Amino acid sequence: MADETANSQRQAALDYHQFPKPGKLEIRATKPLANGRDLARAYSPGVAEACLEIKADPDTARDYTSRGNLVAVVTNGTAVLGLGNIGALASKPVMEGKAVLFKKFANIDCFDIELNEADPYRLADIVCALEPTFGAINLEDIKAPDCFIVEKICRERMNIPVFHDDQHGTAIVVGAAAVNALHVAGKKFEDIKIVSTGGGAAGIACLNMLLKLGVKRENVWLCDIDGLVYHGRENDMTPQKAEYAQGTAPAKLTDVIGGADLFLGLSGPGVLTPDMVAKMAPRPIIFALANPSPEIDPAAARAVTPDAIIATGRSDYPNQVNNVLCFPFIFRGALDVGATEINDEMKIACIEGIAALARATTSAEAAAAYSGEKLTFGADYLIPKPFDPRLMGVVACAVAKAAMETGVAVRPIDDMKAYKEKLDGSVFKSAMIMRPVFEAARTASRRIVFAEGEDERVLRTAQAIMEETTETPILIGRPDVIEARCERAGLKIRPGVDFNIVNPENDPRYRDYWETYHNLMARRGVTPDLAKAIMRTNTTAIGAVMVHRDEADSLICGTFGQFLWHLKYITQILGTTDLHPVAALSLMILEDGPLFIADTQVHPEPTPEQIAETVIGAARHVRRFGLEPKIALCSHSQFGNLDCDTGRRMRAALAILDSQPRDFDYEGEMHIDSALDVDLRHRIFPDTRLAGAANTLVFANTDAASGVRNILKMKGAGLEVGPILMGMGNRCHIVTPSITARGLLNMSAIAGTPVAHYG
């Protein structure tokens, strides 16, 4: 059975690399090439203009080419993973994978370059000759001590960052893990004894970094396959190992492990035994980083010392020391300021950023990516997870700042706050478009009540609200359940301390609530007993009553259940002659910009009057995002060419809109492609009054609107903000069950916008 599983996993990995097309990378053009005009600009003769600009000022290569965001991953395949010297060609899947990680985590373009060159000096010559092509060089999987030689030569001769990730990437992540491990253990760098195994590039770089963090050289004991590195040893010695020589006599690992506070393993499986762990200092820190099998199994170590703090290189154990926490973001910061090198100060800034992020509350995105794991700072959570989207903004900013402070930044950043917002915007797709909404929400402290207060997404949103806005969250739910789920999710907030709770099972306002609901609904068939039951079980109705009684400013509900079910109770309690549900507006954030869609939920077959209301409401809400509305009324009919139901209703809605002056652009009725393609629209209807592509599509039924919205989400990688319930004075919003914690935070900002901003 084990063999079958292994064979299945092997085949799955091979299939991943082979299908649907071989490899993990492809090249795509960033500019259109659709006609002779494009060709003349992309190549001859237009390309000569860019060439001449760069010749006159080499720094403009960043403006006219991809060089400023282009990294080379270079190897000769002499030390690939744990596979050893497998050669340049066989290393290519690893280098392609590294390039994919650069793109995924930091949006850095990357070429993998595998070279058949074993001589380190000639290899360095080749790498140096690549400088005109790349903004930075990532050296990878080059055996020691050759890697030291290659990096030294390249750093001296090249005026761009050169970074050997096996050395410095590992050292940075180990440094971050060590900072937090000592924090948990209550120890200090200057006091600890370190015993390390493995005198290769990564091991030496880690020790060098630990010295920079405060460890005393005399407290470091380095061992390798031949035992202790000591003064006078001749076998398998390098200048780098000699720097850590201790004593003058041979010794084994077991002879020097006694009293060690930190074991740093970058060697092989089984090197550290339980008997050796028993000799270590109290609350030992064990970094067993050999892959795929660590120097000691964590369970074996804890059997001897239950309070040991352990990290490995594996993803199936806590505290995986993974270089992807570092290299994408240190390169991001270095490239963005035009750094000429990656110096020690930049590396330490990277360490501090990574370590601080682990001590903060875990992001909702990381929690979703690692469902079931407890991501709370402590012995089993020393460093953040690679899929924590905050790494980009925190680490890259720290690196960029350090580069500027140490004078290696050719293009310093003037506004670091704006830079971080830009980085966050590249990770959180909604960040840039939501900025004006969050800014408006900060001008007043509104009380937002969440109907489904026990949902983990809501709890994470409540945490984020308190960190990012001035709003006051109110959660409906059982206090003991909410507290237990906050604890399980690693959230710092606690009910009754950081936010208010309404407990449906036992709340002193219960009588006031059911009487309020009964008074509103007494002539619509609701008896006192039914009102009592609803106020015990229906959290949407409870939240709506709170808004009605002015105990909250806005309600957010819908993380489970059907939209129209929630809408029924909201309309019952909060609906008036002036306030009534108009439509649901969804903002879809796409690769090429935002697109608003309505009505996705409220009116299955809206009347012309309801369509006109939807258009007017959509225009008002689009402006909340800092955009000028350009609204297309979409139908199967196009400018009167079909006598169909949707066409007739859209034409009638257009007549209603035309009956009064409007301060926004709209046009209809038309197909979606005509709404989005300006040239097509002008060919079909030259006198169109809509300038440019529409940014808002209004449909004649919810089937069409919701269908387009879901297609954009599933096939167009669109991110939804909403749905925004229009017409209710910003007093309530009904989300959908697929919403994320980030989506809820966006909706809370929308709900938190004062009515003066809302319009």
N, C-alpha and C positions, 0 to 999 in steps of 0.2 A: 504493500500500500504506500509506504514511504517513497519507494522508487517511482511508482506511478505519479504521485503528487509532484515529485521533483521533475519528472519528465514533462508533466503538464505545464508546470511553471516555466520550464526552459522553453517549451514550444511557444507559450504565450509571450515570452520576452522576445523571441525571434520574430513572431508574427507582428508584434508591436513595431519592430524596426523595419519590417519588410512591406507591410500593407498600410494604407492603400497605395502608397508609392514608397520606394526604398529611401531609407534615411529619415532624419528628423528635421532637416532644414530645407528651405527653398529661398530663392531670391525673388522679390517682388518690386516692381517699379513704384516710385512714390509720385510720379508725375504722369499726366495723361499722354498717351502716344496713339492718337486716333486718326490723325490726318497729316497732310504735308506740312502744315504750319507747326504742329507739335514736333515733327521730325526735324524740321529746320532749326528749332530752338534746342532740342535735346542733343542734336549732333551738329554736323556741319550745315550752315556756317555759324549758327548761334553759339555753339559751345566755345568758340574761340574767345568770345567776350569774357566768359568766366575764367578761361585760362590766362588771359592778359591781366585780369584783376588780381589773380593769385600771384602771378609773376611780379607785379608791382608791389603787392603786400601779402606775404605768405600767410599772415594771420587770417586773411579772408577765405582761406580754404575751408574754415569752419562754416562760413556763410554760404558758400557755393557748392560744397560737396558734403558727403556723409561722414567725413573724417572725424569731426568733433564728437560723433556718437558711435564710433567704430572701434572695436577691440579685436585684437588677434589672440587666439588661444594657440600657443605654439608648443610643440613637443617633439621629441625624437623617439618616444615610446620605450624608454629604457627603464622606467619604474612605474608601471601602470597599475593603479589600485593595488590589490594584493597579488596581481598576476605576474609581476616582475617585468623583465625585459622581453616584451612580446613583439617589439618592433613598431615602426611608425604606422604602417598600414593597419595593423590589428588594433592600434590605439584609436583609430578614427571614430568609432561609435562613442567612445568616452568624450572625445573632444567635441563632437557634435552635441552631445548631451550637455556639456558645459556651456556651449553657445546658446542652447535652448534656455538654460537657467538664467543666463544674462538677459535674454529677451523677456522671459516670463516675469522675473522678479524686479527688473530695473529698466525695462524697455531700452536696453542697449543692444545695438546690432553687432554681430560678431561673425568673424570668419575663423574656421578651424584650419590650422596649418600643421601638417605632419611632415617632418623632414627626416630623410635618410642621412643622418649625419651624427656619428658617434663622438667625434672629436669636439670637446667643449669650446675650444677657441674658434674653430671654423663655424660651429653652430652659432656662437655669439656674433660672428661677422655677418651671417645670413640674417639673423634677427635685426641687427642694427641697420642693415640695408632696407628693411621694411618700413622705416620711420616715416617716409612720405605718405604711406598709405593709411596708417592707423593713428588714432588718438591715444592709444595706450596698448601695452603688451601684457598678457597674462601667460606666464611660463607655467607649464604643467607637466607633471609626471616625467621629470628628468632625474636620473639617479644622482645620489650623493657620492662623492663631493662635486661632481661635474656641475650640478645645479648652482652651487655657490659661485663657481667660476663664471658661468654664463650670466648669472644675474649681476655680478659685480661689474663685468665688462659692459653689459648693456646699460646699467645705471650710470656708469661713468661717461659713456659715449652718446647716449640718447637724451633728447630734451623732452621726452614724454614719460609718463609713469610706466615703470616696469615692476611687476609684482609676481613673485613666485608663490602661487596660492598654496601649494603643498607646505611651504614653510610658513608664510605669514598669515594666510587665511586660517590655518589650523591654530597658529599661535594666538590670533585674535579671539577666536571662539573659546579656546582653552582659557585665555585670560579673563574673558567675561564670566565663564563658568566658575573660575577660581575666585573672582571677586565676590560672587554671590555665595559660593560654598563657604568661604571664610566668614561671610556675614552670618550665615545660618549657624556655623559652628562656633561663632564668637571668638575667632582667632584673627591675627594680623599677619600680613606678608612678612614683616621684618622679624617675626618670632618663629616662623615655621621651619621645619626640616622637610626637605623634598628629596625623595628617592625616585629616580627616573630610569626607565629601561628603553633602549633604542637610541642610538647615536646618529640616526639619519637626519635628513634635512628638517623634517617636521619636529623631531625631538629636540634638536639643537635650537631651532627657532622658538619653540615653546619656552625652553629654559631662558633664552635671551630675553624674551618678553617678560617672564616672571621676575627677572632681575630688574627690569625697567619699572615694574610695578612695586618693587620694594623688597623682594627676597634678597638675602645676603648670599653672596657666592659661596662663602664657607659653609653654608647650610644646605648645599646641593650635592647630592651623590649620584653620579651617573654610572649606570651599568649597561653592558651590551652582551652579546652572545658569549664573549670571553670573560665576563665578570666585571668587576669594578674597573673604571678608568682611573689609573693612578700614575703618579709621576715616575717616569722611567719605563713604562710599558711600551713595548715595540710592536706587538702584533695588532694589526687592523686599527692603527691610529691615524687620525687626521688632525690638522691644526684646530679644527672646530671642537673635536672631542677633548683635545689637550687643554683647552681653556677650562674644563671642568674636572681636571684631575684632582684626586683626593688621596693623600697619603703616599706611601712609597712601596706598599706591599700588596700582592694579589689578595682579592677577597671576592666572595660571592654575594648575590643579592640578599640571601638570608642573613649574611653577616652584617649588613648595613641597614636593613629595613627597620631595626628596632627604634622605637620612638619617633618614627616618621609621621608627620602630620598629613602629608600629601604624597600619594603614589601616582606618578605620571607614567602611564604605559603606552608606548608607541612601538610595540615589538611583535609579539606573537601570542597564540593561545597557551594557557596553562602556565605562564611565566610566574605569576603570583599565586601562591598557595594559601589555603586557609590558615596554616600554621604561621605564615609570614604576616598575615593580616592581624593575627592575635598579638604580634609583637609591636604593632603600630601604636601611636599615641591614642588617647581617648578621642572619641568622635572623629575617626579618621576620614580623610577625603581620598577616594579611590577613582582615578580617571583611567579606566581600562579601555583604551581606544583602538586596540587592534581589531581589524575587520577581516573576515566576517565573524571571527570568534575572539572575544576579548581575553585579556590576560587572566581574568578570573570571572566566573559566572557571578552576577550580582547576588543570586540566592545563596551561593556558597560563601560569599563574603559576609552577608548579613546573618548567616547561621552562626558565625563566630562573633561578629560585632553588629548587633541589630541596629544601632544608630549610625552606622557608616553612611556617608554621603557619597553616592556613586554616579558616575557618568560613563557612558560607553559611546561607541561609534555607530550603534545599531538603532534603528527606528522602533524596534519592538520592546525597548527598555526606556525608562524615563531618562531625561537629560542626554539626548543624542547630540554629540558634538559634531555639528554639520557645517561645513564651510559656506554653505549657501546662505547662512545667517550673515555672512560678512562680505564676500567678494562682489556680489552685484551692487551693493550699496556704497562700498568704499570707492569702486570705480565710478559710480554715478556722481558722487560728490566731487571726485577728482576731475572728471571730464567737464562738469558744469562750471568749474572755476578755472579751467585750463591749467591745471596743476602740472608742473614740470617733473614732479616725482611724487611718490607716496612715502612720506617720512614717518618717523616714530610718533610724532605728535598726532598725526592723522590716524595712525593705528590705535593709539591709546584713546583717542576720541571715539573711535569705532567701538572699542571695548566698553567704554563708559556708557555709550548709547544703548548697546545691546543689553548690558547688565541692568540698567535702569528700567528698560522696557519690561524685563521679566518681573521686576518688583512692582510694577504697576498692575492695574486690573487687566485681565486678559481680554483681548478684543472679541467681539461676537463672531467675527469672520474666522478667527483662529479656533474658537470653540466649535463652530460648525464643521470646520475641516477635520477636527480631531474629536469627533463626537464620542462621548463616553469616557474621555480622559479628564481627570481633575487638574485643571490648569491654574493652580493657586501657588503663589511663590512659597518655596520651602525646599526641603531636601530632595523632593522628587520633581521640582520645577525650578531649575536654576537659570535656564536660558529660554528665551521665547521660541515659539515654533516658526519654522520657515514661512508658513502661510499667514503669519501675522502681518496684515497690510500696513501697520504703523512703522515697520522697519524702514521702509523707504524714506519717509519724512524725517524720522528721528535720526537714523544713522547717517544718511547722506548729508543732512544739514550739519551734523556734528563734524563730519569729515571736511566739508567745504569750509566751515568756520575755522577749523584748525589749519587748513591749507592757507587761508588768508592771513591768519595771525602769524604764521611762520614764514611768510613772504614767498611762497612757491606758487601762488595763484596768479596767473597772467591776466585772467578776467575776473576780478573780484565781484561779488554780488553785493549790490547796494542795499537791497531790501530783503533781509533774511526771512521775515515773516511772509512776504509775498512768494519767496522761493519755496518755503515749506508748503504753502497753500497750493502752489503749482504741483509739487511732488505728490501731495495728498490727492490732488485732483486727477493725477495720472493713475492712481491706485483705486481711489473711491470715485467711480465714474460720475457720481452725483455731486461731488464736492463743489466744482466750479459753478454749475448752474444753480445750486442751492445757496450759494454765498449771500446774495441779497436777501433771501428769505431768512437765513439765520441772523443776519445783521439787523433786520427789522424786528425779529423776535426778541433780540437782546434789549430793545428799547423799553420793554415792559415785562413785568413778572406775571405771567398768566398761570392759572391753575388748570392743569390738564389731568383729567380723570381717565384711567384706562380700565375698560370693562373686564378684560381678561388678565387680571393682575397676577395670577399665578403662573402664567406662561413665561418660560425662561427668556424668550425674546423681549417680552415687556420688561422683565427685571433688568436685562442688560440695557434696554433703552432708558430706564429710570436712572441707572448709573451714569449713562452718557449725558442725559439731560442735566444732571447735577454738575457734570464736569464742563459742559460746553454751552449751557444756556442759563438764563435766570428764571426759568419756569419752575413751578412746583408740581412734581408728580403726585397724583393720588391713585392708589391701586385698590381695586375691588378684589377681595379674596380673603382666604383664611390666613391669619397671621402666622400660625405655626408652619403651614405649608410654604408660605412665602419666605420665611426665615430659613427653613431647611434648604430650599432651592437656591437662595442667595449663597448659603454656605457651600453647597455642592458646586455651584458655578464659580466659586472663588471671588464673589463680588464683595466689596467693602461695605456697601449700603446695608442698613438694617431697618426693618419696619418700626414705625413709631419714633425713630431717631432721625433718619434722613428723609423720610417721606411719610405721608399719611396713608392710612388704610381704612377702608370700609369693609367690615366683616359681615357678609350676608347672614351668617348663622347667629351673630350676636352683636348687634350694634345699638347703642342707645337712641339713635335717630330712627329706628325701624318704624315706630308708630307714626312719626311725622311723615316718613316716606310713603307708607301704604295709604295713609289718609290723603296725601297730596295726589297720588296716582288715582285713588278712587274718586276724588273730587273732579279730576279731569275726565274720567272715563265712566262716571256713574250713569250717564244717559246713553252710553254705548254698550250696555250689556255687562259691565264689569261690576260684580258684587264685592262687598267688603272681603269676603273670604278669598275670592279670586285675586283681589288686589294684594292681600297679605301673602298669598302663595307666590305671586309674581315678584314681590319685593324680597322674598327669601331666595329665589332661584334664578331670576332673570337679571344678570349683571348689566346688560345693555339698558334695560328699563331703569335700573337703579342709577346708573350713570346719567341717563337723560333727566331723571328727576333731580339729581344734584345740580345739573346745569340750569334746569327750570327754577330751582330754589336759590340760584346764585351762590351755591356752595362750590361751584367749579365754573370755569369759563368755557371749557370745550371738552368734548368727549371723543375718545378714540376707541373703536370697537371693531370686531370682525376678524380677529386672528383665527377664529374657527366659525363654522356655520355659513349660511347662505346670505348674500348681501341683502336681498329683499326682505328676509326675516328680520334682520336688524333694522332696516329702513322703516318697517311697519311701526315699531315701538318708538323710534325717533320722531316719526311724523305725528304719532298720537300725542306725544308729550311736548315736543318742541315746535311742531308745526303751527303756524298762524297764517292770517291773511297775508301778512307781509313776508313771512319766512316760510318757504315751502321748498322741498327738493326740486331743483331745476334739472340737474344732470350730473353725471359723474365724469370728471375730466382726468385722463391719465397722461402723465408726461413720460414719454419714452426717450431715454438718452441713448442715442445711436452713435456709431463710429464717426459719422459726419455731422453730428449736432443733434439738438433736441427736436422732438416732434410731439405735439399735443393731439390727443384723440378723444372725441366725445360723440355720443353719450354711450359709455361702456356698460352702464348698469341700470339706470333708473327707469327710463321709459322704453319699453320694448318696441312700440311703434308710435313715436311722438307725433303730435299734431303740428301743423305749421307754426302755431303760437309757441309750442314748447321748443321747437327747433330754433325759432328766433331767440327765445330766452336763453337757450344753450349757447348760441353764438355770442350774445351780449355778455353772458357770464364768463365764457371762455376768454374773451378779449380782456376782461378785467383781471382774470387770474394769470394770464400769460404775462401781463405787465408786472405782476408780483416777482417774476423771475428776471426782471430787467430786460425784457424783450418786447419789441413792438409786434402786436398780433397781425398775422397775415392768414386769414381764415378762408378755407375752401369748403363749400357745401357740396358734399360728395354724394353721387347717385349713379345708378346704372344709365341714366339719361345724361346727355352732355349738351348743355346749352340748347335745350328744347328739342333734341332730335328724337326722343322717344316719349310716347304718351303712356308712361308707366306710373304706378302708385308713388314710388319714391321720387320720381321726377316731378310729379304734380305737387307733392308736399314740399319739396325743396323750392320749387318756383313760388309757391304761396308764401313760404317763409322769407324768401328773398324780397317779395313785395312788402311784407311787414317791415323788414329791415330798411327798405328804401323809403318807407313812409315818413321817416324822421332822419335828421342829420346824424351821422355816426362819426366817431373820432378814431376809427380803426378801419383797416382794409379788409374787404371780404368780396367773394365772388362765387358764382355757382349758376346752375348746378353743373357738375363736371365729374369726370373720372379721376381716380387717384393719380394716374400718370400725368394727366394734364395739370393737376394741382402742384405736382412736384417738379415738372419739366417745363421751364419757362418757354423754351423754343417751341415745344409741341403745342403749348397753350396758345401762343401767338399765331401759329399756323392755322389752328382750328378756329380761333376766335380773336382776330387781330385787335378788336376794340376792348379787350379785357381791361378792367380797372385794377386788377391785382398785379402789383409790381413785384417781381422776384418769385422765388419758390414759396409756397405756403408752408407755414410752420404749425398750422392747426387744421386738423381734418374733422369736420362735423358730419356725422352719418345720419341716415334716416331711420335706422333701427339698431338695436343693441347687438343683434347677431353680427352685423357687419363691423361695427366699432370694436366689439370684444374680439372678434375673429382676427382683425388686423393687429390689435394689441398683442394677442397671444402669438401670432406668427412672428411678429417682431421680437418678442421675448425669446422664443424657442429657436428660431432660425436666423434671426438678425442680430443675436447677442445684445438685444436691447435691455436696458435696465429701467424698470418702472418706478416712477415716483407717483404715488397715489393708490387708488383713485381719490381725487379731491371732490368732496360732495359740495356742489355749488348750490347757492340759493338759501343756505341755512345760516348766513351771517357768521360763518366760521365757528359755529357752536358745536359742530360734531362732524366727524369723518368716519366712514366705514371702509376699512382696509379689506384685503383678501387674505385667505389662509396661507398663501404662498409667500407672504411678506417676510422680509428678514428684519433683524434688529436694526440694521442701518436704515432700512425702509421706514421702520417705525420712528426712528429718530428724525428722519426727514419730515414725516407727517406731523410729528410733535412740533417741529419748527413752523410748519404751515399753520397748525392749530394755535401756535403761540404768537402768531403775528397779530398785533393790535388791529382792530377794525379800521382805524384811520389809515393804516397802510394797505389794508385789504381792499378798501373801496366799496 
